[in-house]
Amino acid sequence: MSNGGVPQYHKLLWPVIEALRSLGGSGSIAEIESEVSRQQNFTEEQQSVLHGDGPKTEMNYRIDWARTHRQHYCSDQSLTV
């Protein structure tokens, strides 16, 4: 971990999949970010680190990258949620 204890995006790939499963297979960006943070029990400190000058947090930035990579790698129907 780096940057205030925020996991690197590749360590958030599986949590994103788990969050999507909990959300019934799809969800808004905000719903996915919230569910990943809830399931992973991220601290307020981890969730409040800004990405650069903000306004987005580093956590949400990395969750979004994980979500994007999941979409890329899971475009094959056999790998969908």
Backbone as a printed PyTorch tensor [residue, N CA C, xyz], in Angstrom:
tensor([[[  0.8390,  -1.1800,   0.0000],
         [  0.0000,   0.0000,   0.0000],
         [  0.8810,   1.2410,   0.0000]],

        [[  0.3350,   2.2910,  -0.5330],
         [  1.0490,   3.5530,  -0.5430],
         [  0.0240,   4.6720,  -0.4930]],

        [[  0.5180,   5.8890,  -0.3520],
         [ -0.3480,   7.0560,  -0.3830],
         [ -1.4680,   6.9750,   0.6560]],

        [[ -1.0770,   7.0010,   1.9390],
         [ -2.0660,   7.0010,   3.0030],
         [ -2.7050,   5.6510,   3.2570]],

        [[ -2.0540,   4.5790,   2.8320],
         [ -2.6130,   3.2540,   3.0530],
         [ -3.6660,   2.8490,   2.0360]],

        [[ -3.7630,   3.5770,   0.9350],
         [ -4.7390,   3.2450,  -0.1120],
         [ -4.1630,   2.1210,  -0.9660]],

        [[ -4.9020,   1.0090,  -1.1280],
         [ -4.3890,  -0.1030,  -1.9330],
         [ -4.1690,   0.3130,  -3.3870]],

        [[ -3.1980,  -0.3200,  -4.0220],
         [ -2.9790,  -0.0900,  -5.4460],
         [ -4.1840,  -0.6310,  -6.2130]],

        [[ -4.4310,  -0.0590,  -7.3880],
         [ -5.6590,  -0.3950,  -8.1140],
         [ -5.7780,  -1.8810,  -8.4180]],

        [[ -4.6570,  -2.5630,  -8.7180],
         [ -4.7540,  -3.9750,  -9.0840],
         [ -5.1910,  -4.8370,  -7.9000]],

        [[ -5.0170,  -4.3300,  -6.6940],
         [ -5.4860,  -5.0630,  -5.5130],
         [ -6.9690,  -4.8080,  -5.2530]],

        [[ -7.5710,  -3.9530,  -6.0580],
         [ -8.9950,  -3.6530,  -5.9290],
         [ -9.8350,  -4.3450,  -7.0040]],

        [[ -9.1790,  -5.0820,  -7.9040],
         [ -9.9210,  -5.7540,  -8.9760],
         [-10.9450,  -6.7390,  -8.4210]],

        [[-10.5160,  -7.6320,  -7.5400],
         [-11.4450,  -8.6110,  -6.9850],
         [-12.5110,  -7.9500,  -6.1130]],

        [[-12.1420,  -6.9830,  -5.2510],
         [-13.1870,  -6.2940,  -4.4860],
         [-14.2440,  -5.6180,  -5.3710]],

        [[-13.8530,  -5.1100,  -6.5320],
         [-14.8280,  -4.5210,  -7.4570],
         [-15.7890,  -5.6030,  -7.9480]],

        [[-15.2670,  -6.7660,  -8.2850],
         [-16.1270,  -7.8700,  -8.7330],
         [-17.0760,  -8.2900,  -7.6140]],

        [[-16.5520,  -8.4040,  -6.3960],
         [-17.3990,  -8.7660,  -5.2570],
         [-18.4890,  -7.7170,  -5.0250]],

        [[-18.1350,  -6.4440,  -5.1620],
         [-19.1190,  -5.3740,  -4.9850],
         [-20.2090,  -5.4660,  -6.0490]],

        [[-19.8110,  -5.7060,  -7.2820],
         [-20.7940,  -5.8370,  -8.3550],
         [-21.7320,  -7.0170,  -8.1120]],

        [[-21.1940,  -8.1070,  -7.6260],
         [-22.0430,  -9.2600,  -7.2960],
         [-23.0600,  -8.8790,  -6.2210]],

        [[-22.6010,  -8.1560,  -5.2070],
         [-23.4930,  -7.7240,  -4.1240],
         [-24.5690,  -6.7660,  -4.6310]],

        [[-24.2310,  -6.0170,  -5.6560],
         [-25.1650,  -5.0470,  -6.2270],
         [-26.0440,  -5.6620,  -7.3190]],

        [[-25.9790,  -6.9560,  -7.4940],
         [-26.8180,  -7.6230,  -8.4880],
         [-26.2460,  -7.6230,  -9.8900]],

        [[-24.9500,  -7.3650, -10.0400],
         [-24.3020,  -7.4310, -11.3450],
         [-24.0160,  -6.0970, -11.9870]],

        [[-24.5890,  -5.0270, -11.4530],
         [-24.3000,  -3.7020, -11.9940],
         [-24.5740,  -2.6610, -10.9170]],

        [[-24.0530,  -1.4810, -11.1500],
         [-24.2700,  -0.3810, -10.2170],
         [-23.6390,   0.8770, -10.7590]],

        [[-24.0710,   1.9980, -10.2240],
         [-23.4620,   3.2690, -10.6220],
         [-22.0380,   3.3140, -10.0840]],

        [[-21.2600,   4.2310, -10.5900],
         [-19.8880,   4.3940, -10.1120],
         [-19.9010,   4.6420,  -8.6080]],

        [[-20.7620,   5.5340,  -8.1490],
         [-20.8400,   5.8480,  -6.7150],
         [-21.2420,   4.6240,  -5.8980]],

        [[-22.1730,   3.8170,  -6.4060],
         [-22.5940,   2.6130,  -5.6890],
         [-21.4530,   1.6060,  -5.5840]],

        [[-20.7040,   1.4430,  -6.6580],
         [-19.5720,   0.5120,  -6.6590],
         [-18.5000,   0.9980,  -5.6930]],

        [[-18.1620,   2.2830,  -5.7550],
         [-17.1550,   2.8380,  -4.8500],
         [-17.5700,   2.6430,  -3.3930]],

        [[-18.8120,   2.9240,  -3.1050],
         [-19.3260,   2.7990,  -1.7470],
         [-19.3100,   1.3490,  -1.2700]],

        [[-19.7300,   0.4340,  -2.1280],
         [-19.7830,  -0.9860,  -1.7560],
         [-18.3910,  -1.5660,  -1.5570]],

        [[-17.4460,  -1.2040,  -2.4000],
         [-16.0630,  -1.6740,  -2.2170],
         [-15.5250,  -1.1720,  -0.8840]],

        [[-15.7090,   0.0990,  -0.5970],
         [-15.2190,   0.6750,   0.6590],
         [-15.8680,   0.0120,   1.8670]],

        [[-17.1640,  -0.2620,   1.7650],
         [-17.8800,  -0.9040,   2.8680],
         [-17.3830,  -2.3270,   3.0820]],

        [[-17.3030,  -3.1000,   1.9980],
         [-16.8960,  -4.5000,   2.1120],
         [-15.4560,  -4.6510,   2.5830]],

        [[-14.6040,  -3.7330,   2.1850],
         [-13.1860,  -3.8210,   2.5350],
         [-12.8550,  -3.1220,   3.8490]],

        [[-13.8600,  -2.5310,   4.4620],
         [-13.6710,  -1.8380,   5.7470],
         [-12.5430,  -0.7980,   5.7000]],

        [[-12.5220,  -0.0100,   4.6320],
         [-11.5130,   1.0310,   4.5280],
         [-11.7890,   2.1020,   5.5700]],

        [[-10.7320,   2.6230,   6.1620],
         [-10.8600,   3.6410,   7.2010],
         [-11.2230,   4.9900,   6.5810]],

        [[-11.6960,   5.8800,   7.4380],
         [-11.9700,   7.2530,   6.9960],
         [-10.6970,   7.8980,   6.4600]],

        [[ -9.5720,   7.6000,   7.1120],
         [ -8.2890,   8.1540,   6.6650],
         [ -7.9730,   7.6960,   5.2430]],

        [[ -8.1370,   6.3920,   4.9770],
         [ -7.8700,   5.8790,   3.6290],
         [ -8.8080,   6.5240,   2.6140]],

        [[-10.0540,   6.7140,   2.9930],
         [-11.0550,   7.2380,   2.0710],
         [-10.9730,   8.7470,   1.8760]],

        [[-10.1920,   9.4280,   2.7030],
         [-10.1400,  10.8920,   2.6010],
         [ -8.8950,  11.4210,   1.8890]],

        [[ -7.9620,  10.5420,   1.5130],
         [ -6.7530,  10.9870,   0.8070],
         [ -7.1580,  11.4780,  -0.5840]],

        [[ -6.8250,  12.7050,  -0.8830],
         [ -7.1770,  13.2690,  -2.1910],
         [ -6.2210,  12.7880,  -3.2760]],

        [[ -6.7560,  12.6340,  -4.4780],
         [ -5.9280,  12.3180,  -5.6460],
         [ -5.4100,  13.6460,  -6.1850]],

        [[ -4.1180,  13.8360,  -6.0610],
         [ -3.5260,  15.1150,  -6.4870],
         [ -4.1160,  16.2590,  -5.6830]],

        [[ -4.6390,  17.2580,  -6.3820],
         [ -5.2570,  18.4120,  -5.7280],
         [ -6.7580,  18.2280,  -5.5210]],

        [[ -7.2630,  17.0070,  -5.7850],
         [ -8.6930,  16.7450,  -5.6100],
         [ -9.4770,  17.1960,  -6.8180]],

        [[-10.7670,  17.1450,  -6.7950],
         [-11.6150,  16.8360,  -5.6620],
         [-11.8180,  15.3380,  -5.4320]],

        [[-11.4340,  14.5110,  -6.3910],
         [-11.6260,  13.0580,  -6.2650],
         [-10.6420,  12.4910,  -5.2490]],

        [[-11.0820,  11.4660,  -4.5160],
         [-10.1710,  10.8310,  -3.5680],
         [ -9.3130,   9.7970,  -4.2890]],

        [[ -8.1670,   9.5030,  -3.7090],
         [ -7.2660,   8.4940,  -4.2710],
         [ -7.9570,   7.1290,  -4.2850]],

        [[ -8.7250,   6.8270,  -3.2360],
         [ -9.4380,   5.5530,  -3.1690],
         [-10.3950,   5.4090,  -4.3450]],

        [[-11.2230,   6.4340,  -4.5710],
         [-12.1830,   6.3560,  -5.6650],
         [-11.4880,   6.3260,  -7.0230]],

        [[-10.3970,   7.0630,  -7.1550],
         [ -9.6170,   7.0460,  -8.3920],
         [ -9.1330,   5.6280,  -8.6830]],

        [[ -8.6060,   4.9500,  -7.6650],
         [ -8.0810,   3.5940,  -7.8610],
         [ -9.1930,   2.5690,  -8.0590]],

        [[-10.3140,   2.7430,  -7.3720],
         [-11.4560,   1.8590,  -7.5990],
         [-11.9450,   2.0250,  -9.0420]],

        [[-11.9740,   3.2620,  -9.5200],
         [-12.3930,   3.5060, -10.9110],
         [-11.4510,   2.8400, -11.9040]],

        [[-10.1360,   2.8790, -11.6290],
         [ -9.1860,   2.1930, -12.5030],
         [ -9.4260,   0.6900, -12.4720]],

        [[ -9.6570,   0.1480, -11.2920],
         [ -9.9360,  -1.2910, -11.1670],
         [-11.2080,  -1.6460, -11.9280]],

        [[-12.2120,  -0.7970, -11.8370],
         [-13.4740,  -1.0240, -12.5490],
         [-13.2420,  -1.0080, -14.0610]],

        [[-12.4500,  -0.0640, -14.5210],
         [-12.1350,   0.0310, -15.9490],
         [-11.3810,  -1.2030, -16.4300]],

        [[-10.4000,  -1.6450, -15.6630],
         [ -9.6400,  -2.8360, -16.0440],
         [-10.5180,  -4.0770, -16.0160]],

        [[-11.4200,  -4.1630, -15.0670],
         [-12.3430,  -5.2940, -15.0200],
         [-13.1880,  -5.3210, -16.2800]],

        [[-13.6640,  -4.1580, -16.7120],
         [-14.4690,  -4.0890, -17.9310],
         [-13.6560,  -4.5620, -19.1330]],

        [[-12.3840,  -4.1830, -19.1820],
         [-11.5220,  -4.5710, -20.3000],
         [-11.2750,  -6.0740, -20.2960]],

        [[-10.8820,  -6.6100, -19.1450],
         [-10.5220,  -8.0220, -19.0700],
         [-11.7280,  -8.9430, -19.0430]],

        [[-12.8700,  -8.4260, -18.6520],
         [-14.0540,  -9.2730, -18.5560],
         [-15.0100,  -9.0280, -19.7240]],

        [[-14.5100,  -8.5130, -20.8150],
         [-15.3820,  -8.3160, -21.9660],
         [-15.7810,  -9.6560, -22.5730]],

        [[-14.9860, -10.6880, -22.3040],
         [-15.3220, -12.0490, -22.6980],
         [-16.5250, -12.4820, -21.8550]],

        [[-17.5800, -12.9800, -22.4870],
         [-18.7990, -13.3670, -21.7850],
         [-18.5560, -14.3840, -20.6880]],

        [[-17.5280, -15.2120, -20.7990],
         [-17.2640, -16.2310, -19.7830],
         [-16.7100, -15.6400, -18.5040]],

        [[-16.3050, -14.3630, -18.5350],
         [-15.6970, -13.7480, -17.3740],
         [-16.5820, -12.6880, -16.7360]],

        [[-17.8410, -12.5760, -17.1410],
         [-18.6880, -11.5460, -16.5840],
         [-19.1700, -11.9210, -15.1910]],

        [[-19.6610, -10.9260, -14.4730],
         [-20.0880, -11.1080, -13.0810],
         [-21.3130, -11.9570, -13.0080]]])
